[in-house]
Amino acid sequence: MTSRTTPEQRLTDLARLRRVRDRIDREYAQPLDVEALARGVHMSAGHLSRQFRLAYGESPYGYLMTRRIERAMALLRRGDLSVTEVCFAVGCASLGTFSSRFTELVGVPPSVYRRQAADEAAGIPSCLAKQVTRPIRNREARSRPPQLA
């Protein structure tokens, strides 16, 4: 989407980027990499990464990890799975990477979040809990938990 890009090409690229984002939303638990995502929309991996960041403010990998962490938060709030089970259920292959990224986005490790979520979300409808506990993208995690009052 440079200055030489025609409006028609820009719209085509945006449609491709939307398809990539939708695929990540649908298949977040599957092994996905930028090369495979780029092949699916007939773009190079570098071009996809640059254009995705311009359109959505983060890399395809960052967006994928945010989706995985959002789903992990929901599974941890349920409380019936261990942190390791949640890690693998959302498509992460490394517990260390999962825990690091979770802590970066949410502000606390997954095990602490699981304990806190059981107390804080008691009696709150799941649709509201999802909005209140959504991870923050492109910024540092909150220093304190959200206030529910």
VENZIWO-V292509 format. One record per residue. N is the residue number from 1. D_FIRST is the distance of its C-alpha to the first C-alpha in Angstrom with 1 decimal. Layout:
<<N & D_FIRST> <N & D_FIRST>>
This chain:
<<1 & 0.0> <2 & 3.7> <3 & 6.7> <4 & 7.6> <5 & 5.4> <6 & 8.3> <7 & 9.0> <8 & 10.6> <9 & 7.9> <10 & 5.9> <11 & 9.4> <12 & 10.2> <13 & 7.8> <14 & 9.2> <15 & 12.5> <16 & 12.4> <17 & 11.8> <18 & 14.6> <19 & 16.7> <20 & 16.4> <21 & 17.4> <22 & 20.2> <23 & 21.4> <24 & 21.7> <25 & 23.6> <26 & 25.9> <27 & 26.5> <28 & 26.5> <29 & 30.0> <30 & 29.1> <31 & 28.1> <32 & 24.3> <33 & 22.3> <34 & 18.6> <35 & 19.4> <36 & 21.1> <37 & 18.4> <38 & 15.8> <39 & 18.4> <40 & 18.9> <41 & 15.5> <42 & 15.4> <43 & 12.7> <44 & 13.7> <45 & 14.9> <46 & 13.1> <47 & 9.6> <48 & 10.8> <49 & 12.3> <50 & 9.5> <51 & 7.2> <52 & 10.6> <53 & 11.7> <54 & 9.0> <55 & 9.9> <56 & 13.5> <57 & 14.6> <58 & 16.1> <59 & 15.9> <60 & 16.8> <61 & 20.2> <62 & 20.7> <63 & 20.1> <64 & 22.4> <65 & 25.1> <66 & 24.9> <67 & 25.6> <68 & 28.4> <69 & 29.9> <70 & 30.0> <71 & 31.8> <72 & 34.1> <73 & 35.0> <74 & 36.2> <75 & 38.2> <76 & 39.7> <77 & 40.8> <78 & 42.6> <79 & 44.6> <80 & 45.8> <81 & 43.7> <82 & 43.9> <83 & 40.9> <84 & 40.8> <85 & 40.9> <86 & 38.0> <87 & 36.0> <88 & 36.4> <89 & 36.0> <90 & 32.5> <91 & 31.4> <92 & 31.9> <93 & 33.8> <94 & 34.9> <95 & 37.0> <96 & 36.4> <97 & 32.6> <98 & 32.9> <99 & 35.4> <100 & 33.4> <101 & 30.2> <102 & 32.3> <103 & 34.1> <104 & 31.0> <105 & 29.5> <106 & 32.8> <107 & 34.9> <108 & 37.8> <109 & 38.5> <110 & 38.5> <111 & 42.3> <112 & 42.8> <113 & 40.3> <114 & 42.3> <115 & 45.5> <116 & 44.2> <117 & 42.5> <118 & 45.8> <119 & 47.4> <120 & 44.7> <121 & 43.5> <122 & 47.0> <123 & 47.4> <124 & 43.8> <125 & 42.2> <126 & 39.5> <127 & 36.8> <128 & 37.5> <129 & 37.8> <130 & 34.3> <131 & 32.9> <132 & 35.0> <133 & 34.4> <134 & 30.6> <135 & 29.1> <136 & 27.1> <137 & 23.6> <138 & 22.1> <139 & 25.5> <140 & 28.8> <141 & 31.2> <142 & 33.8> <143 & 37.0> <144 & 39.2> <145 & 39.1> <146 & 38.1> <147 & 41.0> <148 & 42.0> <149 & 44.2>>
